Amino acid sequence: MYSTFPFYGLTFTDNISDVVNELASRAKTGNSDITCYKTEKDGAVTYQFDLPGCEKDAIQIDFTEGGKGLEVKATRKIGDTEIKLSTMVFVSGKLDINGDIKCSFTNGVLSVTIPPRKELQPRKLSIE
């Protein structure tokens, strides 16, 4: 797990109005985290981001400059309040960020699968 639960620091015994005020405060500062899980299979890596209550159209996925980080931003509405969520995970140089990356969003979970980078094969060059 790379990040903390979006309600980090809040307890379920807190007064609901205090929780709403804290979440509204976090929305203004952009200080809400997204929980992320990483799994590997056959060299490919799948990142799963928990985004309950978010709509597909409110999610933005980008690679940072140089492709070393995968950044996810989302907006969740609670009543009239918009909660801004964001996280970034570092991407191994062994992954092909220009390859066939698969993204899906089902039941509040965003999955991003990045294939492994293909090994360069030796080849013979000719002189003209």
C-alpha positions in Angstrom: 0.0 0.0 0.0 1.5 3.4 -1.0 -0.9 5.9 0.4 -3.2 6.3 3.4 -7.0 5.9 3.7 -8.8 9.1 2.5 -10.2 9.7 6.0 -6.8 9.4 7.7 -6.9 11.0 11.1 -10.6 10.9 11.4 -12.4 8.3 13.6 -15.9 7.0 13.2 -16.7 8.4 16.7 -16.2 11.9 15.5 -19.2 14.2 15.2 -20.4 14.0 11.6 -20.4 17.8 11.2 -16.7 17.8 12.3 -15.9 15.1 9.7 -17.7 17.0 6.9 -15.8 20.2 7.9 -12.5 18.4 7.9 -13.2 16.8 4.5 -14.2 20.2 3.1 -11.0 21.7 4.5 -9.0 18.9 2.8 -10.8 19.5 -0.5 -9.7 23.2 -0.4 -6.1 22.2 0.2 -6.1 19.1 -2.0 -4.8 17.1 1.0 -6.7 13.9 0.5 -5.0 10.6 -0.3 -6.0 7.7 -2.5 -5.3 4.2 -1.3 -3.2 2.3 -3.8 -2.3 -1.4 -4.1 0.3 -2.8 -6.5 0.4 -6.4 -7.9 2.8 -8.0 -10.4 2.2 -10.8 -12.8 4.4 -11.9 -15.7 6.4 -8.7 -15.5 3.4 -6.4 -15.8 2.4 -4.3 -12.9 -1.2 -3.4 -12.0 -1.9 -0.5 -9.7 -5.4 -0.4 -8.1 -6.6 2.9 -6.7 -9.6 3.0 -4.4 -11.9 5.9 -5.5 -15.3 5.2 -3.9 -18.0 7.8 -4.8 -16.0 9.1 -7.8 -17.4 9.2 -11.4 -15.3 7.9 -14.3 -15.3 11.4 -15.9 -13.9 13.0 -12.7 -10.7 10.9 -12.8 -7.5 12.1 -14.5 -4.5 9.8 -15.1 -1.1 11.2 -16.2 2.5 10.2 -16.3 4.8 12.8 -14.9 7.6 14.3 -16.9 10.1 11.6 -17.8 7.5 8.9 -17.1 8.9 8.1 -13.7 5.6 8.6 -11.8 2.0 7.8 -12.4 -0.3 10.5 -11.1 -4.0 10.0 -10.4 -6.3 12.9 -9.6 -10.1 12.6 -8.9 -13.0 14.6 -7.6 -15.7 13.2 -5.3 -18.8 15.1 -4.4 -20.4 14.8 -1.0 -23.5 16.9 -1.0 -22.4 20.4 -2.2 -18.8 19.8 -1.3 -16.2 18.6 -3.8 -13.4 16.5 -2.4 -10.1 16.6 -4.4 -8.1 13.4 -4.2 -4.6 12.9 -5.6 -1.7 10.5 -5.4 1.4 9.6 -7.3 3.2 6.2 -7.5 6.7 5.7 -8.9 7.0 3.5 -12.0 9.8 1.1 -12.5 12.1 1.6 -15.5 11.4 -2.0 -16.3 7.9 -1.1 -17.4 6.9 0.1 -20.9 5.0 3.4 -20.4 4.7 3.7 -24.2 3.2 0.2 -24.5 -0.4 -1.0 -24.4 -1.5 0.3 -21.0 -4.9 -0.9 -19.9 -7.1 1.2 -17.6 -10.5 0.3 -16.2 -12.9 1.7 -13.6 -15.3 -0.8 -11.9 -17.1 -0.5 -8.5 -15.0 2.5 -7.4 -11.7 0.9 -8.2 -9.4 2.3 -10.9 -7.0 -0.3 -12.3 -4.0 0.6 -14.4 -1.9 -2.2 -15.9 1.5 -1.4 -17.4 3.2 -4.1 -19.4 6.9 -4.9 -19.0 9.5 -3.3 -21.2 10.6 -5.7 -24.0 14.3 -6.6 -23.8 16.3 -5.3 -26.7 17.4 -8.1 -29.0 20.9 -8.2 -30.4 21.1 -7.5 -34.1 23.8 -7.2 -36.7 24.4 -3.9 -38.4 25.7 -3.5 -41.9 28.1 -0.9 -43.2 27.0 0.9 -46.4 
